[in-house]
Amino acid sequence: MSAQKKGFFYRWLRHRGLLLMYTGFWAALLYGYTHWAFGYIRTSSRSLSTDFWLRSVFYVGLLLLALGVALVFDRFLNHSRFISHVFGGAKKSDPETFDTGLLRGGQASFYIVLLLAVGFGWWGYDRLNDTFHAWYKTYGQYYTRLRSPKEGDRIRAITHLAKLHNDDTAKLLNRKILGGTQGEKLAAIWMAGKSDFNHPLIVDALEEVLKTTNRKEKEAVLLALSRVVTNPKISTMREIEALLKESLNDGKPPSRHLLFAAAFLRNPDFVDLFLDLFALKDETTRVILTYALVWVKGATPLKERRIMTRLTRSLDNPSERLRCMTTIGLTFKYESLDDPVLAKLRREFEAKKSVFKCSPEIFSLHPEGTKEDTINITRLNLRGFKYPAFGQVRYRERILRILALNRDDSMIPWFKRIEKNPQLPEYLRALAGQAARKKFDNSKVIDW
């Protein structure tokens, strides 16, 4: 840089009036810009890329403002040491040695003030604009997506915002459930159920949509209501019952969402209908019905006996999936098993047809069947016996665990005989040996 050019910068960067005007100009300009830009992002922006560029301009302006603050500090409080060092022709130190003069001369303070000005400037403009940056991170970027012309962007925004349980989100979901596009409506209904958002505005909107003739929307609403409402209205119960009976009369399997809606309500009034639906020769329907039956709460003794009869009969079904799910049901109902059922389980264990493995039963609760919201109805943890959430388990192992839960002194000889049977896998023999010797307490943990 020529001496003349150095002299030019040296003079003007030490000019008090110019430095104050420069700093004041950028402070005022940045205030006006943030008021407009952040306001536009809050209310009108429809693109994340637009948000990015508007925010980037703010950061550039903030750096220019911070530079002015640092120069003012250098001129008034630091005797222009930084400017003198850079533009005044001060002698440079050996680049291979530490420049202690930078500290002694106070030049380092310029950079410290510059960083502090950036930090405090960011904080100040953020507060002047109602903590914009925190709002944008949590809400703003998703409100921008909500205004996007692309439905996929709007659905992703709804999916995120529904996790934030507050009045503003409740109003948003209410609007989308009642007046959104088909995709937006299904996403809002689904997320209300998935996030267990039982705000009155949402419940009212869901019950209003029950009047629709759109079967997919109606089933999504019933599933959502079963997840968010503790005590559903009689009309909701009757709607589920009517749709299940319609499928039974038509001889067609009901939708999985409808079956889970009934199951989640855990209402004993559905027991007889669940049992009737076993007449439908659909393997998946029977698997979910088994889950629904044992999940019922407050069934009468008569209905409990009918449930146990159904589970016992399912052990004779040729479907391996149904027999596997039945073992989960019997494990859940282990305290209700009598001697004939236990004897049948011992025979089932020793039968050659029992040499197979059970896979987990995992179902999607998403309206479009994606894996974003799944339920594993074979996930069980009971008195130390755990079935993995994913992966296969021997059918015989499941039976053995049911018997172990009901072990008494009369069953110990059978466990010991199984332990000594050389034709069985070593793993099952070891489990039988543990069951023969282990003493169980009455504590239990069940996690479906």
N, C-alpha and C positions, 0 to 999 in steps of 0.2 A: 504494500500500500504506500503510495507516495506521501511525502511530508505534508504537501498541501492538503491532501485528502484527510490525513490524520489530524491536521490542524482544524479542518472544518468540523469533523465529528467531535473533536475535543472541545471546541468552543460551544457548539450547540447542545451537547449532552451535559454541559455544565451550566446551561442557561436556566435559571430558576423558573422564570415565567413559562418558558416553553415546556419544561418538564411537568409543571403543575397543570398546564393546559392539556398536555397529552394525556396525563393520568385521568384528569377529570372528564375529558372527552370519551375515553374508553369506558370509564365507569358508567357514565350516563348512557352511552350507546349500548353497552351490554345489558343495562337494566331494561331499556326499551326493547331490546332484541329478545331477552329471555321472557319478558311479559308476553310478547307476541308469539314467539316460537313455542314456548311451553304451553301456552294457551291453545295454540293450534293443535298441538299433539294431543292435548286433553280432550278436545271437542270435535276435531275435524279430520285428523290424519287417517288415511286409509292404507298406508303402506309402511312397513317396518324400515324399508330402505330410506324413505323420506324422513322418518324419525332419526335414523342414524346420521344423515347429513345435517339435519337441523341441530342435533346435539353436538356434532363435530365442530360446526361453526362456533358454537358456544365455547368449546374447549380452546379453540384457537384464539378467540377474543379474550378469554380468561388469561391465557398465557401473555398476550400483549398488554393487558392491564397489569398483570403481576410484574412485568418488566418495567412498566412505568413506576410502580410503587417502589421497586428495588432501586431504580435510578434516583428517585426523590430521596430515598433513605441515604443513598450514597452521597448525594450532593449536600444535604442539610445536616446529616449526623455522622457521616464517615469521611468528610473533607475530600470528596471526589477521589478517593484512593483507587477504587476499581477503574474509573474512567482514566485516571492518570496512568495506571498500570497498562491498560489496553491501548489507549490512544495517545498517551503523553510521551511516549518514547522511553519509558522506564526500562532499565537493563534487565534482560531475561536471565534467569538462573540456569545452571546446567540442567538439561532435561533428565540426566541420569541421576540426579541427586534430588532429595526432597526439598521443596522450596519452602523453608521456614519463614521466609519473608512474606509469603501469602497469608500466614497466620498473624505474624507480628504487624504487618501493614494493615490488617483489618479487611483484606480483600475477600476472605472467605465469608465474611458477614454478608456480603452482597448476595451470594448464592443461598445463604440461609434465609435471608429476607425474601428472596425470590420464591423459594419453596413455601415459606409461610404465607406469602401473599396468594399463591395458587390455592393452598389449602383453605385459608380463611375466605378467599373470594368464592370458592366453590360452595362453602358452607353458607355464606351470606346470601348469595343469589338463590341457593336452594331454599332457604328459609323465607326469602321474599316471595317465593313462588310456591308456598305451601308444601314444603318438603317434596319437591317434584321428583327427585331421583328415587327416593324410597317408594313413592307412589308408582312411578313408571315400572320399577322392577317387579312389584307385586301385582299391579293392576294395569298400568298404562299400556304396556306392549300388547296385552290381551284385548283391551278396549280398541286398540288400533286394528287388531285382527277382526274384531266384531264388525267393524265398518268396512272390511275388505269385500270386494265384489265376488271373491271366491268362497263358495260355501264351505270347502274344506278348512279354510283358515278360520271361519266363524265357528265351526264345530270344535276345532282345537281350543279356541278361546273359551267356549262354553264349558268344555271338559275341565279346563284348569280353574276357571272362576268358580265353578260349582263346589270346589273343595274349600272355598273361603266362606265360612258360614257367617253372614252378616245380612243386614236389611237390604243393602244395595244389591247383593248377589241374589237374594230372594226375589226382589222386584224384577231383576233381569231374567231369572228362570221362569217367573210367572209370565212375563211377556213372551218368551220363546215357546213355552208350553202351549199358550193360548193362540199365538199368532205368528210363530216362526215358520220357516219352510219345513218340509217333511223331515229333512235331515236334522235341522236345528231342533225341531220338536222332539224327535226320538232321542237325540243326544241329551237334551235338557231333562227329559223324563228319566232316562237311564241314570244320569249322574245324580239326580235327586235321590234315587234309591241307593245307588252305590255309595254315596257319601253320607247316607243317613241324614239328609237335610229335611227335618220335619217342621219347617217354618209354616205357620198358618197360610201364608200367601201361596206357598208351593202345594200344600195339601189341597187347598181350595181349587187351584188350577188343575191338579190331577183328577179330582173328583168331577170337575166340569168336563174334562176330556173324555171321561167314561161314557158320555152321551154319544160319542162318535160312532159311526158305522164302520170305520176303518179297523179291521180286525187286528192288524199289527200294532197300531197305536193303542188299542184297548188292552191287548195283552201286556204291552210294555208298561202301561199305567198300573194295571193290576199287580204286576211284579214289583213296581216301585212302591206302591202303597203297602204291600205286604212287608216291605223292608223298613219303611219309615213310620208306620202307624202301629202303635201298640194294641189299641182296641179299635179295629176297623168297624165301619158302619155295616149294618145288616145288608144294605144295598150292595156293598162291595162283596160280601160273602155270597149273596145270591147271584151276583154277576159271574163270579168264578164257578159256582155250582152249575149255573145254566150252561156255560160254555163247556164244562167237563161232561155234562149229561148229553149235550149235543154231539160231542165226539163219540161218546159211548153208543148212542142210538145210531149214529152213522157208521159205526164199526171202524172208525179211523182213529189212530193215536192222537191225543191232544198235543199241543205244542209243549216243548220243554219249559218254556217260560211260564206257561199257565200251570203246569204241574208244580214248579218250584214256588209260584205264588201261593198255591194252596198249601204246600208243605211248610213254608215259612210262617204261615199264620198259626200253625200248630193247634188247630181247632178240632176238638173231638167230633164235631158235627160232620166232618168230612170222612170219618173212618169208613162208614158203610159205602160211600161212593168210591173211595180208594179201593176197597175190596172188590167192588163190582167191576172196576176198570181193569182188574187182573184178567178179565175175560178177553180183553184185546190181546191178540197174539203178536205183541211187539216187545222185543227183548229190552230195549232202552226204556220204554214206558214202565215195564215191571221193575226194572232196576231203580228208577226214581221213586216209584210207588213204595218200594221197600223202605227207602230212606224216609219218605213222607210218613209212613205208618209208625215207625219207631220214634219219630220226632214229635208225634202228637203229645199234647200235654193235657192231663186231667181226664183221660178216658175212663169210662165206667168199668167195673170188673168184667162185665159181659163183653164189652168191646175189647178189653185187654185179652180175654180168652180167644176172641175171634182173630185178633192180630197174631197171637202165638200159634193158632191153628194154621193161619196163612203162611207164616214163616216156616213152620214144620213141613208143610206140603211143598214149599219151594225147594226143599232139599232133594226132592225126588224129580225135579224138573231137569230135562236134558240140557238146558242152557247152562254152560259153565259160568257165564257172566252173572246170571241170576243166583246161582248157588254161592258164588263168591260174595255177592252183595248180601245174601241171606246170612252169611257168617258174621258180617258186620252188624246186621240187625240183631242177631242172637247175642252177640257180645254186648251190645248196648242193653239188651233185655236179660242179661245173665241171671239177675236175681229172680226172674220169673220162670226159670226153666225147672221142670219137674223131672222125675226119674225116667219116664218113658222117652222124653226128648233127649236126655243125656245118654240114654242107652242107644238111641238112634244115631246120635253124633259119634258114639264110639264105633258103631258098625260102619258109618259113613267114612270114618277115618281109615278103617282097615280095608275098605273096598278098593278093588283095582281101578275103578273108574275115577278115584279121587287123586290120581297122580297127574296133577296139572298145576299151573300157577295162575294167580289172580293179578290182573292189572288194576291200577287205580282208576276209579270212575271220576273223570273230570269233565265238567260241563261249562259252557260259556253262558253268562247271563247278559251279555251285550246284545242289543237288538239285532245287530248284523252278524252275530256269532264269532266275533274276533276274540283273541286271547287277552284283551284288556281287562276283563272281569270274569274270572273263572271261580268255580267252586269244586272242591275235591270232597266228595261225599264218602270217601273211604279213609279219610284222615282221622285216626282214632288214637287216643292215649288214655288207657284205663288201667289203673292199679299197676303201673310199671310196664304194661304191655303196649308197645307202640307199633303202629303200622306206618310205614314211610309214606310221606305225601306223594312221592313219585317212585316208581320202580315196582317190580313184581314181588309177590309174596306167595309161598306155597299154600295151596288150598288146605292141605293137611295141617300146616302150621296154624292157620286160623282156627281150625277145629280144635286143635290141641290147646290153644290159648283159652277158648271158651270152656273146655273141660277143666283146665287148671283153675279158672276163676270159681268153679263150682266144686272144687276138690274137697272130699271128705275122706274119712278113714277107709270107707268101703271102696273108694276108687284107687287107693294107693297100689294094690296088687296089679291093677290094669296098667297103671303108669310104669310100674317096674317091669312088667312083661314087655311093654313097648320099648323100654330102654334096652332090653336084652335081645330084641329082634334084629338079627344080622341082615335081614333083607331091607330094612329101612335105612335111609340116609343118616349118616352120623349126626348131622345137625338136629334132626327130629328126635333121635334117640337121646341126645343131650338135653333137649327141652323137656322131654318126658321125665328124665331123671331129676331135673330141677323141680318140676311140678310135684314129683313124689316126695321131695324132701323140704320144699320151701313152705314156710308158714306165712299166710297173707293176713294183712290187717284189713280193716273195713274202709280205709280211705280210698277214694277214687277220683280220677280226673278224666272227664270226657270232653274232648274238643273235636267238634265236627267242622 
